[in-house]
Amino acid sequence: MPLDRIDIAILETLQKDGRIPNAALAEKVGLSQSACSRRLDNLEKSGTIRSYHARLSNAALGHQMTAIVHISLSGQFEKTLSDFEAAIKRCPNVLSCHLMSGEYDYILRIAAKDLVDYERIHKEWLSAMPHVTKINSSFALREIVDRTAVGMKPELA
């Protein structure tokens, strides 16, 4: 579904404030409330808007550490990939998991309380994953950018 300038304005507004009331959203993008609501329904039904959620602070929840983990599997067979993917979805500390091209098969972003907690995650989860042959972990020193908004122009300071 091609997006027009109004759809893009709706999406940009929702990316900044997902809890904006329909009346305020309609006013902001220059539509009536009913037209805005229809547009929003279409964006949801088309899958352009996948979900609404609260963005939580890992640090405020006690997860002070972010690990970037590269995983190599024993092969790229469909069963090998599906076994690993089913298992990794069960690990509650995995924030994201991507199938990759290149040297490693997967890259993960993991939240941990500290190094001891990461060691637990490594032992109980990562090392126990099916078909894993290599795990390479790096630890983020500081977060510079963590966007949820896509296709938005950076705001001027």
Disulfide bonds with the S-S distance in Angstrom:
none
